[in-house]
Structures are given as C-alpha cells and as structure tokens.
C-alpha cells in the first residue's frame, strides 16, 4: 500500500467535571503530497471504473434527457486513461453489460474507447427501474478483474419501483466494501433517501443533476476525483480502555456520515471503521465521542487511541496516531470550555438534522414544524458561515431575521430547489480561522 504520509491531529477539551462520563474530540486526518493535475497523470494500473446509467422508459421524457446521458457517458469514456479497466452497464428492471459484452472488463485504449462509445450510443429507453440489479451486476463485473481501486458512477432519473426495499438492501450489502459508488439523481423524479442510502453504504457521494447541460461536467468531475485516489480502503482503528465505549463516530467534513454502525472488531477493545479511498492532499474530520467510567479529581485517562489502518479489520496500521484524553477537575472554568472544533461540528450536525426534519414536515403538511426547523437551519447556517446552505434555504423559505431564525414559508417551492437542499444538507464547512 502506498503511504502518502498521513497525519492525525486531535482537537478537544480534555477536562471533565467530577462524575463526567463523555469526552468528545475532532480527529483530523490529512494525507501528504499533492493531487495529480489531471487523471492522465495518475497511474491507471490497479484501477477499475464502471458507469451505470438508467435506460428506463422515463429517460425518454423529455427527449433530450437520454441524449444528454449518452453524451456525458461518451465524454467520460474519453477521459478514462490507457491501461485502466472499465465497463459500461445500462439498467432498467434488469441490468445489461453494454460494453464489453463478455461479462468482464476491458482495458482502455483508443480502440476500446471508440467501441464503448459506439455501444452506449445505441441504447434506447425502455422498461422500469430496479437499481439493486444494476449493483449486483457491477459487483460481478468488478470481481472478474482484480483491482485495488474500484469506483462506480450510478445515474438514475427515477424511483426504484421494480424491486422491494429488501432486495435493494441485499444488493447494497453484497457490494459494501468491494467498490465505492458516487450516485447522481437526474431531474426531480427520484428519491433522495434511496440514493443517499446507496452512496452512504458504498462510501461515495450523492447529488442532484438538475439539467441535461450539467451532466457532462459532473461526470468528468467524478472521474477526476476517482482518478486522484492513490490509497484504497483505509480504516480508522480505535482502541478504548476497560470500562469505556465509543458512543458515536461521525465523519463531519467534507460531509456528515455516521460511521458508528460500521464497526468491525479488530482486537481487544479495538474497533475498525472503514473510511474509503484517499488521494494526496486530502483532509477529513471525524467527531469521536467516548463514554468512560468517571475518574477521581485530577486523574488523567487515555480515553481513545486512533490510528489509520488498511482495509481489513486485521490489517496493519500506519505509524501516526491520535490520542484522546480525559482529565477530571473541579475547576469550572476548565470543564465548561467547549473546544471550537467540537462546537462547530456539533452545530453542523444539528444543521443537517434541522433541514431534513423541516423538509420531512413540509411533505407531511406540518407548517408549524417546517417553519421552526427550517428557521433553526437558517440561524445555524448563518452562525457557521455556511453560505451555500444559506443560499439554498433562501429558495425554500423567505428569511425575515437570519440570526433569530425567523422565516416565512414560500407559497410555492420548485421541486429542484427542495431536492437540492435535501441532497446537499449533509455538506459541511470547516471552522472559520
């Protein structure tokens, strides 16, 4: 495994009052080096890419929708560098390997790229939508060729109507840990929760592509980011002492993702949490909360040791580590202070919840809850300097007093504005320096 020179930094207030049991810390993980200037500068060896595109009948309305998808897919194929394995899948209520047609992957070169574009441009919309089938086929195709860095793009314009939720969950489970997947919803007739569930489990991103003209640049950006990854499938390896347990672990930057339930035991009092592939120059923040047995005044305890590790729960760890401490004190000035990083990301998590709860209340016709929760979101966005979220909120509510969180609901809201706010609600900003 390539070592990019990772560092781990811990931000916390280690002081607890007499009888205090919970200690919080922000863990910042940073990789060294710089990102490649373009995908072509990154080695294609050991990489594999699958693009899954929706070809259901809804893709025919309006007529330029399918054309935009085919154009964007062809443009993405052009950016796959020589030597990299790739495949194209088209999905409706079934999944079909469009290119190559032998059940495996092909190696990118001028000839295969031309053949792939010819194959994809022959697709026509028909049928329904069963995304689990697409994921199952992607897993089979990835397994046909050993690759260290496996990435997929999944695009759909509709709801997963032709299989059950249990069938989709089963397919997601089969793919978890085997490849990462960035999901995109095209237009406004898809379900945010469905794609968020897939992207979350497969350590990818989810976003909305509102208009056909946005699709090509979005595909290119996803491929660019994927090609910048240089280390596959890292994990956070967290040790806690006797009589201590992890209350939660969340990724909080660049977006919020709860990792608590992904723990795999990796030794005595140690859990392994997958955090996906990394590129050079990346930095991510994680909020760790540990519950400890109360100590005596002036006692110091090592509450957690955080290290980076390779993908599997029994794999080796990397050299750097972060230490989370707990110190019990009677000094009120010490134990009441809140670390700025912890306070900031606690607010960012509340912001995401407020948006999602407000939008859910709006769907249910509960105007009182909608106003209260989206008003709270407006106040939090302003307080934390989250200008993008503030802009998106202003498309859904009329802001009367941002600091106070006073808003009025708009009489009409465009579906694209509501879905964009929902999709991007988990994006965060870092603390103002």
CORQUI-V820349 format. One record per pair of residues at least 24 apart in sequence whose C-alpha atoms are under 7 Angstrom apart, sorted by sequence separation. I is the first residue (numbers start at 1). J is the second residue. D is the distance in Angstrom with one decimal. If there is no record, write none. Layout:
i=<I,I>
j=<J,J>
d=<D,D>
This chain:
i=<6,7,83,84,180,182,183,184,185,186,187,301,302,378,379,6,83,176,177,184,301,379,5,6,82,83,172,176,300,301,351,379,4,5,81,82,154,300,378,4,80,151,152,153,154,155,156,157,241,299,300,393,4,131,150,151,152,153,154,155,156,157,240,298,299,351,376,392,129,130,150,151,152,153,154,155,156,157,159,239,240,254,298,351,375,129,130,155,158,159,239,253,297,298,375,129,130,157,158,159,238,239,253,296,297,375,129,130,157,237,238,252,295,297,347,93,128,237,238,251,252,55,56,78,92,93,132,136,237,251,252,48,49,50,51,52,53,54,55,56,77,92,93,94,105,132,135,139,236,237,250,251,371,44,47,48,49,50,51,52,53,54,55,92,93,104,131,235,236,249,250,274,371,44,45,47,48,49,50,51,52,53,54,92,95,103,235,236,249,250,371,44,45,52,94,95,132,235,236,249,44,104,105,234,235,248,249,40,233,234,248,272,95,233,234,247,74,91,233,234,246,247,386,232,233,246,247,232,245,246,231,232,244,245,231,244,245,266,229,230,231,244,265,266,229,230,243,244,264,70,229,230,243,70,228,241,240,240,60,239,240,59,238,239,356,238,239,57,238,55,56,57,93,237,238,55,56,57,236,237,355,55,56,57,236,237,56,236,237,56,203,235,236,352,234,235,352,151,234,235,234,235,233,234,233,348,149,148,344,341,252,59,48,47,46,47,48,49,50,51,52,53,54,46,47,48,49,50,51,52,53,54,46,47,48,49,50,51,52,53,75,72,76,68,72,76,65,68,72,256,255,256,255,254,255,254,253,254,252,39,42,38,42,39,39,36,35,210,208,208,207,206,207,188,188,2,1,192,35,35,34,35,33,34,32,33,31,32,31,30,31,30,31,30,29,30,28,29,28,29,28,27,28,26,27,26,27,26,25,26,25,24,25,24,23,24,22,23,22,23,22,21,22,21,21,21,20,19,4,18,25,23,16,18,14,15,16,17,18,8,10,14,15,16,17,18,7,8,9,10,14,15,16,17,8,15,26,26,25,17,15,16,15,13,13,12,11,12>
j=<30,31,107,108,204,206,207,208,209,210,211,325,326,402,403,31,108,201,202,209,326,404,31,32,108,109,198,202,326,327,377,405,31,32,108,109,181,327,405,32,108,179,180,181,182,183,184,185,269,327,328,421,33,160,179,180,181,182,183,184,185,186,269,327,328,380,405,421,159,160,180,181,182,183,184,185,186,187,189,269,270,284,328,381,405,160,161,186,189,190,270,284,328,329,406,161,162,189,190,191,270,271,285,328,329,407,162,163,190,270,271,285,328,330,380,127,162,271,272,285,286,90,91,113,127,128,167,171,272,286,287,84,85,86,87,88,89,90,91,92,113,128,129,130,141,168,171,175,272,273,286,287,407,81,84,85,86,87,88,89,90,91,92,129,130,141,168,272,273,286,287,311,408,82,83,85,86,87,88,89,90,91,92,130,133,141,273,274,287,288,409,83,84,91,133,134,171,274,275,288,84,144,145,274,275,288,289,81,274,275,289,313,137,275,276,289,117,134,276,277,289,290,429,276,277,290,291,277,290,291,277,278,290,291,278,291,292,313,277,278,279,292,313,314,278,279,292,293,313,120,279,280,293,121,279,303,303,304,125,304,305,125,304,305,422,305,306,125,306,124,125,126,162,306,307,125,126,127,306,307,425,126,127,128,307,308,128,308,309,129,276,308,309,425,308,309,426,226,309,310,310,311,310,311,311,428,232,232,431,431,345,157,147,147,147,148,149,150,151,152,153,154,155,148,149,150,151,152,153,154,155,156,149,150,151,152,153,154,155,156,216,215,219,212,216,220,212,215,219,426,426,427,427,427,428,428,428,429,428,224,227,224,228,227,228,228,228,416,420,423,423,423,424,415,416,231,231,423,279,280,280,281,280,281,280,281,280,281,281,281,282,282,283,283,283,284,283,284,284,285,285,285,286,285,286,286,287,287,287,288,288,288,289,289,289,290,289,290,290,291,291,291,292,292,293,294,294,294,280,297,324,326,326,328,325,326,327,328,329,320,322,326,327,328,329,330,320,321,322,323,327,328,329,330,322,329,341,342,342,335,334,335,335,338,339,339,341,342>
d=<5.5,6.5,5.5,5.4,5.6,6.1,6.8,5.7,6.0,6.0,6.5,5.8,6.4,5.9,5.0,4.3,5.4,6.1,6.8,6.6,5.1,6.1,5.8,5.9,4.8,6.8,6.5,5.4,5.7,6.4,5.2,4.6,5.7,5.0,6.4,4.8,6.9,4.4,5.6,5.1,6.7,5.6,6.2,5.7,6.3,6.0,6.6,5.5,6.7,5.7,6.8,6.8,6.5,6.1,4.9,5.0,4.6,5.0,4.8,4.9,5.3,4.5,5.7,6.3,5.8,6.0,5.2,5.7,6.9,5.4,6.4,5.8,6.4,6.0,6.2,6.0,5.9,6.1,6.9,5.7,6.5,6.3,5.2,6.9,4.3,5.3,6.6,6.9,5.1,4.7,4.2,5.3,4.9,5.4,5.5,5.8,5.0,6.1,4.1,5.7,5.5,6.6,4.9,6.5,5.1,5.5,5.5,5.5,5.6,6.8,5.4,5.5,6.4,6.8,6.8,6.3,6.3,5.8,6.5,6.0,5.4,6.0,7.0,6.6,5.6,4.8,6.6,5.8,4.6,4.2,6.4,6.1,6.4,5.6,6.7,6.2,6.4,5.9,5.6,4.7,6.2,5.0,4.5,6.5,6.5,4.6,6.3,6.1,5.7,6.5,5.4,6.3,6.6,6.4,5.8,4.6,4.6,4.9,5.0,4.7,5.0,5.0,5.6,4.5,4.6,5.3,6.9,6.2,5.1,6.8,5.1,6.7,6.7,6.9,6.3,6.4,5.5,6.6,5.7,6.1,5.8,6.2,6.2,6.1,5.7,6.3,5.2,6.4,5.7,6.7,6.5,5.5,6.0,7.0,5.9,5.0,5.2,4.1,6.9,4.7,4.6,5.4,6.8,6.0,5.0,6.0,6.5,5.7,6.8,5.6,5.4,5.6,6.6,6.6,5.4,5.4,5.3,5.9,4.2,6.2,6.1,5.4,6.1,6.5,4.7,4.5,6.0,4.2,5.8,6.1,5.5,6.5,6.9,5.3,5.2,5.6,6.6,4.9,6.1,6.0,6.5,4.3,6.8,5.7,5.0,4.9,6.2,6.3,6.3,6.6,3.9,7.0,5.7,6.0,5.4,6.5,5.9,4.6,5.9,5.5,6.6,5.8,6.6,5.1,6.3,5.6,6.6,4.7,4.6,6.7,5.1,4.0,6.0,5.8,6.5,4.7,4.7,5.2,6.7,5.1,6.5,6.3,4.8,6.5,5.9,5.8,5.1,4.9,6.2,6.2,6.1,5.8,6.1,5.1,6.9,5.1,5.4,6.7,5.8,6.0,4.8,5.8,6.6,4.9,4.8,6.4,5.6,6.4,6.4,6.7,6.5,6.9,6.2,5.5,4.7,6.2,6.3,6.1,6.6,5.7,5.9,6.1,6.0,5.2,4.7,4.9,5.1,4.7,4.8,4.7,5.0,5.0,6.2,5.9,6.3,5.6,6.5,6.3,6.3,6.5,6.9,6.0,6.2,5.5,4.2,5.8,6.1,7.0,6.6,5.1,5.3,6.4,4.2,6.2,5.1,5.6,5.8,6.9,6.9,5.6,6.4,6.9,6.7,5.2,6.6,6.3,6.2,6.6,6.2,6.8,5.8,6.9,6.9,6.5,5.9,6.1,6.7,6.3,6.7,5.1,5.0,6.1,5.0,4.9,5.6,5.3,5.6,5.2,5.2,6.8,5.4,5.7,6.5,4.2,5.6,6.6,6.9,5.4,5.8,6.4,4.5,5.6,6.4,6.5,5.0,5.5,6.3,4.6,5.9,6.3,5.4,5.7,6.6,4.4,5.8,6.5,6.8,5.4,5.7,6.6,4.5,5.5,6.2,5.1,6.0,5.5,5.8,5.0,6.5,6.3,6.9,6.6,6.8,6.0,5.5,6.0,5.9,5.6,6.3,6.4,6.0,4.8,4.8,4.7,5.5,6.4,5.9,5.9,6.0,6.9,5.7,5.7,6.2,6.1,5.5,6.5,6.5,6.0,6.3,5.7,6.2,5.1,4.8,6.4,5.3,5.4,6.6,6.9>
